[in-house]
């Protein structure tokens, strides 16, 4: 009894750190949502599940010319996790963000469980605090996306795949459990397929062959994937349209991901100071990795290797969001490096010196949160002008009218109207006209808020004003009705911005 009490007492700082993160996150959830509208498609899938509609019937019309905007549909696990919230509270986005906080806390617990054999309780508490109060992760809680559930399933699968129960009489049962968890990774984010490759890598390195345990787990995962395809037949296969890596995209990803990771701690004191802090913490992480590697490969490293290769090859970089599974491991290595350095220090002055980088990170966090924005996110449903636009569309347009809008998934969610995004990758009016024809568009929504609209759509609207009727306007948005049969891909615009910029003498299309 005394030993248990002592153990609980030693783990008390970890529990307090988790509680502090939970309270702070829940208390600072912001209303409104960012223009990045992945969340809208996830929520629409959840609505369809609750209301018995086809899973992919979200109103979002996929444009293959701009696949990086988003696939036809997302995998079903995260929408299924949103189903209880929608069923109980309706379209309550605040409640859905609280669920995001819940999954982040679960992620912290699984990361703590992974770190427990190597880190002492004070360093575990530091790990939880540094990870939990990271400015980027704190801001991510206000996005209703699959990242936190995926992070939880990633580390939970790593724990299961490396657990001692994978051997012995419970091996088959544990293989099935691991297979289910593998599927939850894949069914949450398609990149979870890389974790299957990670399991293969782990078995080959640790056992010299692919074991029956891994084969069983992979077969269970594949069975659930086939069941998903049969029941839902979702359109996440359109992710393949984005997979066109080039030497330029590989170099771009290497540069951008490295730059984003350097600023993991934020930059409240400028770029140079941030780089210096990152260099010091990375040296500590390298020392921690040296000590950690002495115990051999773990499932987390095995999972991260193919995962990082995939995001490097993937042309559409997403910054720290795609590096999310790496962040806890990096902070674990930093904590381990500090612990090992202090434990091995023979001179007393080295101990406070080793802890100084951690203190600097804490001060960096404090500087960030002192100036952080805790008010409503002034985008999409947090922007009054967008809500006014949506109300007008619901009241004055038909349910089958197709809209062209830069953030079409958000528009579909909040208006229940089908919508598509135009090809913003080229500034040619005839291409926009082709999109309007292809999608049988009835309306165009243009806004100077979006850089692509300023460069592409607004010049197009100006060139085709004689074919459009402005039916609504507010300070941020203009809504144009396309006259029936007025625009097709062979129509001649009154003004060609591309030709005007290049001063070309060629005939306008």
C-alpha positions as CSV (number, residue, x, y, z in Angstrom):
1,X,0.0,0.0,0.0
2,X,2.8,2.4,0.9
3,X,4.5,1.7,-2.5
4,X,1.3,2.4,-4.4
5,X,0.8,5.6,-2.4
6,X,4.4,6.7,-3.2
7,X,3.9,5.9,-6.9
8,X,0.7,7.9,-7.0
9,X,2.4,10.8,-5.2
10,X,5.3,10.8,-7.7
11,X,2.9,10.9,-10.6
12,X,0.9,13.7,-9.1
13,X,2.8,16.4,-11.1
14,X,1.9,14.6,-14.3
15,X,-1.8,14.5,-13.3
16,X,-1.7,18.2,-12.4
17,X,-0.1,19.1,-15.7
18,X,-2.8,17.2,-17.6
19,X,-5.5,18.9,-15.5
20,X,-4.0,22.3,-16.2
21,X,-3.9,21.7,-20.0
22,X,-7.5,20.4,-19.9
23,X,-8.8,23.5,-18.1
24,X,-6.8,26.0,-20.2
25,X,-7.9,24.4,-23.5
26,X,-11.5,24.1,-22.5
27,X,-11.6,27.7,-21.2
28,X,-10.0,29.2,-24.3
29,X,-12.0,27.5,-27.1
30,X,-12.8,30.2,-29.6
31,X,-16.0,30.5,-31.6
32,X,-15.8,30.9,-35.4
33,X,-13.8,28.8,-37.8
34,X,-10.8,29.5,-40.1
35,X,-11.3,29.8,-43.9
36,X,-9.5,26.5,-44.3
37,X,-12.7,24.5,-44.5
38,X,-11.7,20.8,-44.2
39,X,-13.9,20.8,-41.1
40,X,-17.0,21.5,-43.2
41,X,-16.6,18.3,-45.1
42,X,-16.0,16.2,-42.0
43,X,-19.1,17.7,-40.3
44,X,-21.2,17.2,-43.4
45,X,-20.3,13.5,-43.5
46,X,-21.4,13.3,-39.8
47,X,-24.7,14.9,-40.6
48,X,-25.3,12.5,-43.5
49,X,-24.6,9.5,-41.2
50,X,-27.1,10.8,-38.6
51,X,-29.8,11.7,-41.1
52,X,-29.4,8.6,-43.3
53,X,-28.1,10.3,-46.4
54,X,-25.4,8.9,-48.7
55,X,-22.0,9.5,-47.0
56,X,-20.4,11.6,-49.8
57,X,-23.6,13.6,-50.6
58,X,-22.2,16.8,-49.0
59,X,-22.9,19.2,-51.8
60,X,-19.2,19.7,-52.4
61,X,-18.5,19.3,-56.1
62,X,-14.9,18.0,-56.6
63,X,-12.8,19.8,-59.2
64,X,-10.1,17.5,-60.4
65,X,-8.1,20.5,-61.7
66,X,-7.4,21.7,-58.1
67,X,-7.0,18.4,-56.1
68,X,-5.0,20.1,-53.4
69,X,-8.2,21.9,-52.2
70,X,-9.5,18.6,-50.9
71,X,-10.7,15.1,-52.0
72,X,-14.3,14.2,-52.8
73,X,-14.7,12.7,-49.4
74,X,-12.8,12.0,-46.2
75,X,-12.3,8.7,-44.4
76,X,-15.2,7.9,-42.1
77,X,-13.7,7.5,-38.6
78,X,-13.5,11.1,-37.6
79,X,-17.0,11.9,-38.9
80,X,-18.2,8.9,-36.9
81,X,-16.6,10.4,-33.8
82,X,-18.6,13.6,-34.5
83,X,-21.9,11.8,-34.8
84,X,-22.7,11.7,-31.1
85,X,-22.0,15.4,-30.8
86,X,-24.3,16.3,-33.8
87,X,-26.9,13.8,-32.6
88,X,-27.0,15.4,-29.1
89,X,-26.4,19.1,-29.9
90,X,-27.0,19.6,-33.6
91,X,-24.7,21.9,-35.5
92,X,-22.9,23.0,-32.4
93,X,-19.3,23.7,-33.5
94,X,-18.3,24.7,-30.0
95,X,-19.2,21.3,-28.7
96,X,-17.2,19.7,-31.5
97,X,-14.2,21.7,-30.5
98,X,-14.6,20.4,-26.9
99,X,-14.4,16.9,-28.4
100,X,-11.1,18.0,-30.1
101,X,-9.8,19.0,-26.6
102,X,-10.8,15.6,-25.3
103,X,-8.9,13.7,-28.0
104,X,-5.8,15.9,-27.4
105,X,-5.9,14.9,-23.7
106,X,-6.2,11.3,-24.7
107,X,-3.1,11.8,-26.9
108,X,-1.2,13.3,-24.0
109,X,-2.0,10.3,-21.9
110,X,-0.8,7.8,-24.6
111,X,2.3,9.8,-25.1
112,X,2.9,9.8,-21.4
113,X,2.4,6.0,-21.3
114,X,5.0,5.7,-24.1
115,X,7.5,7.9,-22.3
116,X,6.9,6.4,-18.9
117,X,9.7,3.7,-19.1
118,X,12.4,6.3,-19.9
119,X,11.4,9.5,-18.2
120,X,11.1,10.1,-14.4
121,X,7.9,11.8,-13.2
122,X,9.2,15.4,-13.0
123,X,10.4,15.1,-16.6
124,X,7.1,13.4,-17.6
125,X,5.3,16.4,-16.2
126,X,7.6,18.7,-18.1
127,X,6.9,16.8,-21.3
128,X,3.1,17.1,-20.7
129,X,3.4,20.8,-20.0
130,X,5.7,21.7,-22.9
131,X,3.6,19.7,-25.3
132,X,0.3,20.7,-23.9
133,X,1.0,24.4,-23.9
134,X,2.7,24.5,-27.2
135,X,1.2,27.6,-29.1
136,X,0.7,25.7,-32.3
137,X,-1.1,22.8,-30.7
138,X,-3.2,25.2,-28.6
139,X,-4.3,27.0,-31.8
140,X,-5.1,23.6,-33.5
141,X,-7.8,22.9,-31.0
142,X,-10.0,25.5,-32.7
143,X,-10.0,23.5,-35.9
144,X,-12.6,20.6,-36.2
145,X,-10.3,18.3,-38.1
146,X,-8.9,14.8,-37.7
147,X,-5.4,15.6,-36.5
148,X,-5.9,15.1,-32.7
149,X,-7.8,11.8,-33.1
150,X,-5.1,10.6,-35.5
151,X,-2.4,11.6,-33.1
152,X,-4.2,9.6,-30.4
153,X,-4.6,6.5,-32.6
154,X,-1.0,6.8,-33.9
155,X,0.5,6.6,-30.4
156,X,-2.0,4.1,-29.1
157,X,-1.2,1.8,-32.0
158,X,2.5,2.2,-31.3
159,X,1.9,1.2,-27.7
160,X,-0.2,-1.9,-28.8
161,X,2.2,-3.0,-31.5
162,X,5.2,-3.0,-29.1
163,X,3.4,-4.3,-26.0
164,X,4.7,-7.5,-24.4
165,X,1.3,-9.1,-24.9
166,X,2.1,-9.5,-28.6
167,X,3.9,-12.6,-27.5
168,X,2.6,-15.6,-25.6
169,X,-0.9,-17.0,-25.2
170,X,-2.6,-13.6,-25.9
171,X,-0.7,-13.0,-29.1
172,X,-3.7,-13.6,-31.4
173,X,-6.1,-11.4,-29.5
174,X,-3.5,-8.7,-29.2
175,X,-2.8,-8.9,-33.0
176,X,-6.5,-8.4,-33.6
177,X,-6.6,-5.4,-31.3
178,X,-3.5,-3.9,-33.0
179,X,-5.2,-4.5,-36.4
180,X,-8.3,-2.6,-35.3
181,X,-6.1,0.2,-34.1
182,X,-4.2,0.2,-37.4
183,X,-7.6,0.6,-39.2
184,X,-8.6,3.5,-37.0
185,X,-5.4,5.2,-38.1
186,X,-6.1,4.6,-41.8
187,X,-9.8,5.4,-41.3
188,X,-9.0,8.7,-39.7
189,X,-6.4,9.9,-42.2
190,X,-5.5,8.1,-45.3
191,X,-1.8,8.7,-44.6
192,X,-2.3,6.1,-41.8
193,X,-1.4,3.6,-44.4
194,X,2.2,4.5,-43.8
195,X,1.8,3.1,-40.3
196,X,1.1,-0.4,-41.8
197,X,4.5,0.0,-43.5
198,X,6.0,1.1,-40.2
199,X,4.7,-2.1,-38.5
200,X,6.4,-4.2,-41.2
201,X,9.6,-2.2,-40.7
202,X,9.5,-2.7,-36.9
203,X,9.1,-6.5,-37.3
204,X,11.9,-6.9,-39.8
205,X,14.3,-4.9,-37.7
206,X,13.4,-6.4,-34.3
207,X,12.6,-9.9,-35.4
208,X,14.4,-10.3,-38.7
209,X,11.2,-11.3,-40.4
210,X,7.5,-10.4,-40.7
211,X,5.9,-12.2,-37.8
212,X,2.5,-13.9,-37.5
213,X,1.5,-11.1,-35.2
214,X,2.1,-8.4,-37.8
215,X,0.5,-10.4,-40.6
216,X,-2.6,-11.0,-38.5
217,X,-2.8,-7.3,-37.6
218,X,-2.4,-6.2,-41.2
219,X,-5.1,-8.7,-42.4
220,X,-7.5,-7.4,-39.8
221,X,-6.8,-3.8,-40.9
222,X,-7.4,-4.7,-44.6
223,X,-10.6,-6.5,-43.7
224,X,-12.0,-3.3,-42.1
225,X,-10.8,-1.2,-45.1
226,X,-12.7,-3.5,-47.4
227,X,-15.8,-3.3,-45.2
228,X,-15.5,0.5,-45.3
229,X,-15.3,0.5,-49.0
230,X,-18.4,-1.8,-49.3
231,X,-20.5,0.1,-46.8
232,X,-19.6,3.7,-47.5
233,X,-17.8,3.8,-50.8
234,X,-16.3,7.1,-49.9
235,X,-14.2,9.2,-52.3
236,X,-10.9,9.6,-50.5
237,X,-9.3,7.7,-53.4
238,X,-9.2,11.1,-55.1
239,X,-6.2,11.9,-52.9
240,X,-4.3,10.1,-55.6
241,X,-4.9,13.1,-57.9
242,X,-2.5,15.0,-55.7
243,X,0.3,12.5,-55.7
244,X,2.5,14.0,-58.5
245,X,5.8,14.6,-56.8
246,X,8.5,16.5,-58.7
247,X,12.1,17.4,-57.8
248,X,10.9,21.0,-57.2
249,X,8.1,19.8,-54.8
250,X,10.6,17.6,-52.9
251,X,13.0,20.5,-52.4
252,X,10.1,22.8,-51.5
253,X,8.8,20.4,-48.9
254,X,12.2,19.9,-47.4
255,X,12.7,23.6,-47.1
256,X,9.2,24.4,-45.8
257,X,8.9,21.6,-43.3
258,X,12.3,22.4,-41.9
259,X,11.5,26.0,-41.6
260,X,8.2,25.4,-39.9
261,X,9.7,22.9,-37.4
262,X,12.4,25.4,-36.5
263,X,9.6,27.7,-35.3
264,X,7.9,25.0,-33.2
265,X,8.4,27.1,-30.1
266,X,7.0,30.2,-31.7
267,X,9.0,33.4,-32.3
268,X,8.0,36.1,-29.7
269,X,11.5,37.5,-29.7
270,X,12.3,37.4,-33.4
271,X,13.6,34.9,-35.9
272,X,17.2,34.8,-34.7
273,X,16.3,34.0,-31.1
274,X,13.9,31.3,-32.2
275,X,16.6,29.7,-34.3
276,X,19.0,29.8,-31.4
277,X,16.5,28.1,-29.1
278,X,15.7,25.5,-31.6
279,X,19.4,24.7,-32.2
280,X,19.9,24.2,-28.4
281,X,16.8,22.0,-28.0
282,X,17.8,20.0,-31.0
283,X,21.2,19.3,-29.6
284,X,19.5,18.1,-26.4
285,X,17.2,15.9,-28.6
286,X,20.2,14.4,-30.4
287,X,21.7,13.5,-27.0
288,X,18.3,12.1,-25.9
289,X,18.2,10.1,-29.2
290,X,21.7,8.7,-28.5
291,X,20.5,7.4,-25.1
292,X,17.1,6.3,-26.4
293,X,18.6,4.3,-29.3
294,X,20.6,2.2,-26.9
295,X,17.3,0.4,-26.1
296,X,16.8,-0.5,-29.7
297,X,14.1,0.5,-32.2
298,X,10.6,1.3,-30.8
299,X,7.4,1.3,-32.7
300,X,7.1,5.1,-32.7
301,X,10.4,5.5,-34.6
302,X,9.4,2.7,-37.0
303,X,6.0,4.4,-37.6
304,X,7.6,7.8,-38.1
305,X,10.1,6.8,-40.7
306,X,7.6,5.9,-43.5
307,X,5.2,8.6,-42.3
308,X,7.8,11.3,-42.8
309,X,8.8,9.9,-46.2
310,X,5.2,10.1,-47.4
311,X,4.7,13.7,-46.3
312,X,8.0,14.6,-47.9
313,X,6.9,13.1,-51.2
314,X,3.4,14.5,-50.9
315,X,3.3,17.7,-53.1
316,X,0.8,19.6,-50.9
317,X,2.7,20.7,-47.9
318,X,0.7,21.5,-44.8
319,X,3.3,22.8,-42.4
320,X,3.4,21.7,-38.8
321,X,0.0,20.0,-39.2
322,X,1.5,17.2,-41.2
323,X,4.4,17.0,-38.7
324,X,2.1,16.5,-35.7
325,X,3.1,12.9,-34.8
326,X,6.8,14.0,-34.9
327,X,6.3,16.8,-32.4
328,X,5.7,14.7,-29.2
329,X,8.6,12.4,-30.1
330,X,10.9,15.4,-30.5
331,X,9.8,16.9,-27.2
332,X,10.2,13.5,-25.5
333,X,13.8,13.4,-26.8
334,X,14.5,16.9,-25.6
335,X,13.1,15.9,-22.1
336,X,15.2,12.7,-22.1
337,X,18.3,14.7,-23.1
338,X,17.8,17.1,-20.3
339,X,17.2,14.2,-17.8
340,X,20.3,12.3,-18.9
341,X,22.5,15.4,-18.9
342,X,21.4,16.3,-15.4
343,X,21.7,12.7,-14.1
344,X,25.2,12.3,-15.5
345,X,26.5,15.8,-14.5
346,X,29.3,15.7,-12.0
347,X,29.5,19.5,-11.6
348,X,26.6,21.2,-9.9
349,X,26.5,24.2,-12.3
350,X,25.7,21.9,-15.2
351,X,22.3,21.1,-13.8
352,X,20.7,24.6,-14.0
353,X,22.5,25.1,-17.3
354,X,20.8,22.0,-18.8
355,X,17.4,23.1,-17.6
356,X,17.9,26.6,-19.0
357,X,16.6,25.7,-22.6
358,X,13.4,24.4,-21.0
359,X,13.0,27.6,-19.0
360,X,13.5,29.6,-22.2
361,X,10.8,27.6,-24.0
362,X,8.4,28.3,-21.0
363,X,9.2,32.0,-21.2
364,X,8.6,31.9,-25.0
365,X,5.2,30.3,-24.4
366,X,4.3,33.0,-21.8
367,X,5.2,35.7,-24.2
368,X,2.9,34.1,-26.8
369,X,-0.1,33.6,-24.6
370,X,0.2,37.1,-23.1
371,X,-0.5,38.5,-26.6
372,X,-2.6,35.7,-28.0
373,X,-6.1,36.3,-29.5
374,X,-8.8,34.7,-27.4
375,X,-11.8,36.3,-29.2
376,X,-14.0,35.0,-32.0
377,X,-12.2,33.8,-35.1
378,X,-13.3,36.4,-37.7
379,X,-13.6,33.9,-40.6
380,X,-16.5,31.8,-42.0
381,X,-19.2,31.6,-39.4
382,X,-17.3,34.0,-37.2
383,X,-17.6,36.7,-39.8
384,X,-21.0,38.6,-39.8
385,X,-20.7,39.3,-43.6
386,X,-20.4,35.6,-44.4
387,X,-23.4,34.7,-42.2
388,X,-25.4,37.4,-44.0
389,X,-24.4,36.0,-47.3
390,X,-25.4,32.5,-46.3
391,X,-28.8,33.8,-45.0
392,X,-29.5,35.5,-48.3
393,X,-28.5,32.4,-50.3
394,X,-30.8,30.2,-48.2
395,X,-33.7,32.6,-48.6
396,X,-33.4,33.6,-52.2
397,X,-31.9,30.7,-54.1
398,X,-33.0,27.2,-55.0
399,X,-31.7,24.0,-53.3
400,X,-30.3,22.7,-56.5
401,X,-28.5,26.0,-57.6
402,X,-24.8,25.4,-58.0
403,X,-22.4,28.0,-56.6
404,X,-18.8,28.8,-57.4
405,X,-16.9,29.9,-54.4
406,X,-13.3,29.8,-53.1
407,X,-14.4,28.0,-49.9
408,X,-17.1,25.9,-51.4
409,X,-17.2,23.3,-48.7
410,X,-18.0,25.9,-46.0
411,X,-20.7,27.4,-48.2
412,X,-22.3,24.0,-48.7
413,X,-22.3,23.3,-45.0
414,X,-23.9,26.6,-44.0
415,X,-26.3,27.0,-46.9
416,X,-27.2,23.4,-47.9
417,X,-26.4,24.3,-51.5
418,X,-24.1,22.5,-53.9
419,X,-20.8,24.3,-54.5
420,X,-17.6,23.9,-56.4
421,X,-14.2,25.7,-56.4
422,X,-12.9,27.2,-59.6
423,X,-9.5,26.4,-61.1
424,X,-7.5,29.1,-59.3
425,X,-4.2,27.6,-60.5
426,X,-4.4,29.5,-63.8
427,X,-5.5,33.1,-64.5
428,X,-7.3,32.3,-67.8
429,X,-10.9,33.5,-68.2
430,X,-11.7,30.6,-70.6
431,X,-10.7,28.1,-67.9
432,X,-13.2,29.7,-65.4
433,X,-15.8,29.6,-68.1
434,X,-15.2,25.9,-68.6
435,X,-15.6,25.3,-64.9
436,X,-18.9,27.1,-65.0
437,X,-20.1,25.0,-67.9
438,X,-18.8,21.8,-66.3
439,X,-20.5,22.3,-63.0
440,X,-23.7,23.9,-64.4
441,X,-23.1,26.9,-62.1
442,X,-25.9,29.3,-61.4
443,X,-24.1,31.7,-59.1
444,X,-20.6,33.1,-58.5
445,X,-19.5,34.4,-55.1
446,X,-16.4,36.7,-55.3
447,X,-14.5,38.2,-52.5
448,X,-11.4,40.3,-52.1
449,X,-10.7,38.4,-48.9
450,X,-9.1,35.6,-50.9
451,X,-5.9,36.1,-52.8
452,X,-7.0,33.7,-55.6
453,X,-10.2,35.7,-56.1
454,X,-8.2,38.9,-56.4
455,X,-5.9,37.4,-58.9
456,X,-8.3,35.2,-60.9
457,X,-12.0,35.3,-60.1
458,X,-12.6,39.1,-59.7
459,X,-10.8,39.9,-63.1
460,X,-13.0,37.1,-64.7
461,X,-16.2,38.7,-63.3
462,X,-15.1,42.1,-64.6
463,X,-14.5,40.6,-68.0
464,X,-18.0,38.9,-68.1
465,X,-20.1,41.6,-66.5
466,X,-22.5,41.7,-69.4
467,X,-23.3,38.0,-68.8
468,X,-23.9,38.4,-65.0
469,X,-26.4,40.0,-62.7
470,X,-25.3,41.2,-59.3
471,X,-28.0,40.1,-56.9
472,X,-26.3,40.7,-53.5
473,X,-23.5,42.6,-52.1
474,X,-22.0,43.4,-48.6
475,X,-18.6,44.8,-47.6
476,X,-16.8,41.4,-48.2
477,X,-18.8,39.5,-50.7
478,X,-20.5,39.9,-54.1
479,X,-23.0,37.4,-55.4
480,X,-23.6,37.2,-59.2
481,X,-26.3,35.2,-60.9
482,X,-25.3,33.8,-64.3
483,X,-27.7,34.6,-67.0
484,X,-29.1,31.3,-68.4
485,X,-26.9,30.1,-71.3
486,X,-24.9,33.3,-71.2
487,X,-21.4,31.9,-70.4
488,X,-19.8,29.0,-72.1
489,X,-16.2,28.1,-72.8
490,X,-16.4,29.8,-76.2
491,X,-17.8,33.1,-74.9
492,X,-15.7,36.2,-75.5
493,X,-15.0,38.3,-72.5
494,X,-15.2,42.1,-72.7
495,X,-11.8,42.3,-71.0
496,X,-9.0,39.7,-70.8
497,X,-6.8,40.4,-67.8
498,X,-4.1,38.0,-69.0
499,X,-3.9,39.6,-72.4
500,X,-3.9,43.1,-70.8
501,X,-1.1,42.2,-68.5
502,X,1.1,40.8,-71.2
503,X,0.0,43.4,-73.8
504,X,-0.4,40.6,-76.3
505,X,-1.7,41.4,-79.7
506,X,-3.3,37.9,-80.0
507,X,-7.1,37.8,-80.5
508,X,-8.9,37.5,-77.2
509,X,-10.7,34.2,-76.6
